[in-house]
Amino acid sequence: MMYYEDLELNQSKISEQTHEVTAEEIKEFAGQWDPVPFHLDEDIAKASPMGGLFASSLHTVAIGTRLGHSMINGEIAMLAGLGWDELRFPKPVMVGDVLRCKSEIVDKRVSNSKPDRGIVVTQMTVTNQNEEVVATYKFTNMVFRKPA
């Protein structure tokens, strides 16, 4: 198990796992969580500025989250998510894109109110098969410190 003390600033990791986005998945996710016509109907999507069916931003974050979890395999003594910041989508995720995730620890500190815990900020970058960035965000987590 990795604790707060085991996590170093600038420590980075790239997911070995990737995720290929399909038209069916885009439509299924959008139908349940973001039912906008250009995420549901290929003809409408073709007429959009994207020129084809593309994933919703929520779907992109969900994929990035899953890929992020694949990198830690439950090995970090994480207690809670505290927030997300600076969420950006510089390029759409299109049908057939294969996504990968990179994480980098950009800040950490011991909790002021709970000294047995630390606060860790991680920069996440999701890229497609061409190494083009499709999403970036920072998330802040509470992590247990090593037991005394």
C-alpha positions as CSV (number, residue, x, y, z in Angstrom):
1,M,0.0,0.0,0.0
2,M,1.3,3.4,-0.9
3,Y,0.7,6.2,1.6
4,Y,1.1,10.0,1.5
5,E,4.8,9.7,2.3
6,D,5.3,7.4,-0.7
7,L,4.0,9.9,-3.2
8,E,6.5,12.3,-4.5
9,L,6.1,15.7,-6.3
10,N,6.5,15.3,-10.1
11,Q,6.0,11.6,-9.8
12,S,4.3,10.5,-13.0
13,K,2.8,7.4,-14.5
14,I,1.2,6.5,-17.9
15,S,-1.5,4.0,-18.1
16,E,-0.6,0.7,-19.7
17,Q,-4.3,0.1,-20.3
18,T,-6.0,2.0,-23.2
19,H,-9.6,2.4,-24.2
20,E,-11.0,2.4,-27.7
21,V,-14.2,4.5,-28.0
22,T,-17.0,3.0,-30.1
23,A,-20.1,4.6,-31.6
24,E,-22.3,2.3,-29.6
25,E,-20.6,3.3,-26.4
26,I,-20.9,7.0,-27.2
27,K,-24.6,6.6,-27.9
28,E,-25.2,4.5,-24.8
29,F,-23.4,6.9,-22.4
30,A,-25.0,9.9,-23.9
31,G,-28.5,8.3,-23.9
32,Q,-28.2,7.8,-20.1
33,W,-26.1,10.8,-19.0
34,D,-25.8,13.5,-21.7
35,P,-28.7,13.1,-24.2
36,V,-27.6,15.8,-26.7
37,P,-28.5,15.0,-30.4
38,F,-25.0,15.2,-31.7
39,H,-23.9,12.5,-29.2
40,L,-26.9,10.2,-30.2
41,D,-27.5,10.6,-33.9
42,E,-24.7,10.0,-36.5
43,D,-26.4,12.2,-39.1
44,I,-26.8,15.1,-36.8
45,A,-23.2,14.7,-35.7
46,K,-22.0,14.7,-39.3
47,A,-23.6,18.1,-39.7
48,S,-21.9,19.4,-36.6
49,P,-18.5,21.2,-36.6
50,M,-16.9,17.9,-35.5
51,G,-18.0,16.2,-38.7
52,G,-19.0,13.0,-36.9
53,L,-20.1,11.3,-33.8
54,F,-18.1,12.3,-30.7
55,A,-18.1,11.6,-27.0
56,S,-19.5,13.9,-24.5
57,S,-17.1,15.6,-22.1
58,L,-18.6,13.7,-19.2
59,H,-17.9,10.4,-21.1
60,T,-14.3,11.5,-21.7
61,V,-13.8,12.2,-18.0
62,A,-15.4,8.9,-17.1
63,I,-12.9,7.1,-19.4
64,G,-10.0,9.1,-18.0
65,T,-11.1,8.3,-14.4
66,R,-11.2,4.6,-15.3
67,L,-7.8,4.7,-16.9
68,G,-6.5,6.6,-13.9
69,H,-7.8,3.9,-11.5
70,S,-6.1,1.2,-13.7
71,M,-2.7,2.8,-12.9
72,I,-3.1,2.6,-9.1
73,N,-4.9,-0.8,-8.8
74,G,-6.2,0.2,-5.3
75,E,-2.6,0.5,-4.2
76,I,-2.9,4.0,-2.8
77,A,-4.4,4.5,0.7
78,M,-6.9,7.0,-0.7
79,L,-9.7,8.1,1.6
80,A,-11.8,10.6,-0.5
81,G,-11.9,12.8,-3.5
82,L,-12.0,16.5,-2.5
83,G,-12.4,18.2,-5.8
84,W,-11.7,18.7,-9.5
85,D,-10.2,21.8,-11.0
86,E,-9.1,23.2,-14.4
87,L,-11.1,20.7,-16.5
88,R,-10.4,21.3,-20.2
89,F,-11.3,19.5,-23.4
90,P,-9.0,20.9,-26.2
91,K,-9.9,18.2,-28.7
92,P,-13.1,16.0,-29.1
93,V,-13.0,12.3,-28.7
94,M,-14.2,10.7,-31.9
95,V,-15.3,7.2,-32.7
96,G,-12.3,4.9,-33.0
97,D,-10.0,7.1,-30.8
98,V,-7.8,5.0,-28.4
99,L,-7.3,6.8,-25.2
100,R,-4.5,6.7,-22.6
101,C,-4.0,8.6,-19.4
102,K,-1.0,10.2,-17.7
103,S,-0.9,11.3,-14.1
104,E,1.5,13.6,-12.4
105,I,1.6,14.7,-8.7
106,V,1.8,18.5,-8.8
107,D,1.1,19.4,-5.1
108,K,0.9,17.7,-1.7
109,R,0.6,18.8,1.9
110,V,-0.3,17.4,5.3
111,S,-3.9,18.1,6.2
112,N,-4.2,21.0,8.6
113,S,-7.3,19.6,10.4
114,K,-6.4,15.9,10.2
115,P,-2.7,15.3,10.6
116,D,-3.0,11.6,10.0
117,R,-3.9,12.4,6.4
118,G,-2.4,14.2,3.4
119,I,-3.8,16.2,0.5
120,V,-2.5,15.3,-2.9
121,V,-3.2,17.1,-6.2
122,T,-2.7,15.1,-9.4
123,Q,-2.7,16.5,-12.9
124,M,-4.4,14.2,-15.4
125,T,-3.8,14.3,-19.1
126,V,-5.9,12.1,-21.5
127,T,-4.5,11.6,-25.0
128,N,-5.7,9.8,-28.1
129,Q,-3.7,7.4,-30.3
130,N,-2.0,10.4,-32.0
131,E,-0.7,11.8,-28.7
132,E,-3.2,14.6,-29.0
133,V,-4.5,15.9,-25.7
134,V,-8.3,15.4,-25.4
135,A,-8.7,16.3,-21.7
136,T,-6.8,17.8,-18.8
137,Y,-7.8,18.2,-15.2
138,K,-6.5,18.3,-11.7
139,F,-8.1,16.3,-8.9
140,T,-7.5,16.6,-5.2
141,N,-7.6,13.6,-3.0
142,M,-7.2,12.9,0.7
143,V,-4.7,10.1,1.3
144,F,-3.8,8.4,4.6
145,R,-0.4,8.9,6.0
146,K,1.7,6.0,7.2
147,P,0.5,4.6,10.5
148,A,2.8,5.6,13.4
